[in-house]
Amino acid sequence: MKLFVNKTSPYARKVLVLLQEKGEAGARVAVVQTDPWASPEDLLAVNPASKVPSLETDDGWSLGESWAIAEYLDAVLPGPRLLPAEGEARWRELRLAAMAQALTDAAFDAAIESRRPEGERSPGWVARQMAAAVRMIAALESEAEILAGGFGLGALSVGAALDYVAFRHADLQWRETAPRLAAWHAEIIRRPSFQATDPRA
């Protein structure tokens, strides 16, 4: 299998952490660093939308969107399952993963908008996204005890989302407003899977 990623993409980071958590099984996936903004031909052949992450499977078909790729790889690769196949535990993980996705989307959209030429930026749009990020962090603060109960796809996704906020929006200083979440996150990012995929490295 071939996985197209970009080092600083929070969506790709989530899948890369999952591969690390799969241990030796993760080596079955060849990771290709690419620039989706340049729309390279090899990425477009797998995903015409030129987005990362994008996965080309061993069977020759492709899959986009980080949540779908994460679930697929978790199911087909041997190693510890991060998303239960069924039951209430599955929905608990997906609920946390969805909260993480909302935080990631808001933080990513704000970061991208801020990089546009000054005359094309919408400060109102950035403010709206950052307000959404603040609300999601507050909501996740109330989930700190649940997050501390185990490491699955939900916790993985929340950890990656929070680290992206710290990476791209340091001025938000989210740790000061969410101390329990900050303490949990400080432990999570010490995992080898997070250390190996740190976009700052």
C-alpha positions in Angstrom: 0.0 0.0 0.0 1.1 3.6 -0.6 0.1 6.5 1.7 0.5 10.1 0.4 1.0 12.5 3.3 2.4 16.0 4.1 4.5 16.3 7.2 2.5 19.3 8.6 -1.0 18.0 7.8 -3.0 17.3 11.0 -5.1 14.8 9.0 -2.1 12.9 7.7 -0.6 13.0 11.2 -3.5 11.0 12.6 -3.0 8.2 10.1 0.8 8.3 10.6 0.3 7.9 14.4 -2.0 5.0 13.7 0.7 3.3 11.6 3.2 3.7 14.3 0.8 2.2 16.8 0.4 -0.8 14.5 4.1 -1.5 15.0 5.8 -3.7 12.4 2.5 -4.0 10.5 2.7 -0.3 9.7 5.8 -1.0 7.6 3.5 -2.6 5.0 2.5 0.9 4.0 4.9 3.0 2.0 4.7 6.6 3.1 5.2 9.2 0.3 5.8 12.8 1.3 4.1 15.2 -1.1 2.9 18.8 -1.5 -0.8 18.7 -2.2 -0.9 22.4 -3.0 1.3 21.6 -6.1 -1.1 19.0 -7.3 1.6 16.4 -8.3 0.5 13.9 -10.9 1.2 10.8 -8.7 -1.1 12.2 -6.0 -3.8 13.2 -8.5 -3.8 9.7 -9.9 -4.8 8.5 -6.5 -7.0 11.4 -5.4 -8.1 13.9 -8.0 -8.9 16.4 -5.2 -5.2 16.6 -4.4 -5.7 16.1 -0.7 -3.6 14.3 1.9 -3.8 11.8 3.3 -4.6 9.6 0.4 -4.2 5.8 0.3 -3.6 3.5 -2.7 -4.4 0.0 -1.6 -2.7 -3.3 -2.6 -5.8 -4.0 -4.7 -5.2 -0.9 -6.8 -8.1 1.2 -5.6 -7.8 4.4 -3.6 -9.2 5.9 -0.5 -9.3 9.5 0.7 -10.3 11.3 4.0 -8.3 10.6 7.2 -11.1 9.0 9.1 -11.8 6.5 6.4 -8.2 5.7 5.9 -7.6 5.2 9.6 -10.5 2.9 9.9 -9.5 0.9 6.9 -5.9 0.5 8.0 -6.9 -0.4 11.5 -9.1 -3.2 10.1 -6.7 -4.7 7.5 -3.4 -4.4 9.3 -2.6 -6.8 12.1 -1.8 -5.4 15.5 -3.8 -3.8 18.3 -7.2 -2.6 17.2 -7.8 1.1 17.9 -11.4 1.1 16.8 -13.6 -1.8 18.0 -15.5 -3.5 15.2 -18.9 -3.2 16.9 -20.8 -2.3 20.0 -20.9 0.7 22.4 -17.1 0.9 22.6 -17.0 1.6 18.9 -19.4 4.5 19.1 -17.5 6.0 22.1 -14.3 6.0 20.1 -16.1 7.5 17.0 -17.7 10.2 19.2 -14.3 11.3 20.4 -12.8 11.1 16.9 -15.7 13.3 15.6 -15.0 15.9 18.2 -11.3 15.8 17.3 -12.3 16.2 13.6 -14.3 19.3 14.4 -11.4 20.8 16.3 -9.0 20.0 13.5 -11.2 21.4 10.8 -11.6 24.7 12.6 -7.9 25.1 13.4 -6.9 24.0 9.9 -9.3 26.4 8.2 -8.2 29.3 10.3 -4.5 28.5 9.5 -5.1 28.3 5.8 -7.2 31.5 5.7 -4.4 33.3 7.5 -1.9 32.3 4.8 -3.9 33.8 2.0 -2.8 37.1 0.5 -3.8 40.0 2.9 -6.4 41.4 0.5 -8.1 38.1 0.1 -8.3 37.1 3.8 -11.5 37.1 5.8 -10.8 38.1 9.4 -14.4 37.3 10.3 -14.0 33.7 8.9 -10.8 33.2 10.9 -12.5 34.5 14.1 -15.4 32.2 13.5 -13.1 29.2 13.2 -11.1 30.1 16.2 -14.2 30.5 18.3 -15.3 27.0 17.2 -11.9 25.7 18.2 -12.2 27.3 21.6 -15.6 25.7 22.1 -14.3 22.3 21.1 -11.4 22.5 23.5 -13.8 23.4 26.3 -16.0 20.4 25.3 -12.9 18.1 25.3 -11.9 19.4 28.7 -15.1 17.8 30.0 -14.0 14.5 28.4 -10.6 14.4 30.0 -11.5 11.6 32.4 -12.9 9.5 29.5 -9.8 10.2 27.4 -7.6 9.0 30.2 -9.5 5.7 30.4 -7.6 4.1 27.4 -5.9 4.7 24.1 -8.0 4.1 21.0 -8.8 6.0 17.8 -10.7 8.6 19.7 -7.8 9.5 22.0 -5.3 9.3 19.1 -7.4 11.7 17.1 -7.8 14.2 20.0 -4.1 14.0 20.7 -3.2 14.9 17.1 -5.8 17.7 16.9 -4.6 19.3 20.1 -1.0 19.1 19.0 -1.9 20.8 15.7 -3.5 23.6 17.7 -0.3 24.0 19.7 1.7 23.9 16.5 -0.3 26.4 14.4 -2.1 28.5 17.0 0.3 28.9 19.9 -1.2 32.3 20.8 -4.5 30.5 21.7 -2.7 29.1 24.8 -5.3 26.4 25.1 -3.5 24.6 27.9 -4.3 27.5 30.3 -8.0 27.1 29.8 -8.1 23.3 29.8 -5.8 22.1 32.5 -7.1 18.5 32.7 -6.9 18.1 29.0 -3.4 19.7 29.0 -2.2 17.2 31.6 -3.6 14.3 29.6 -2.1 15.6 26.3 1.3 16.0 27.9 1.3 12.3 28.6 -0.1 11.3 25.2 2.5 13.1 23.1 5.2 11.2 24.9 4.1 8.0 23.2 6.7 6.9 20.6 4.0 7.1 17.9 3.6 10.9 18.5 7.3 11.5 18.9 8.0 9.8 15.6 5.5 11.9 13.7 6.1 15.3 15.2 5.8 17.9 12.4 8.3 20.1 14.2 11.1 17.5 14.0 
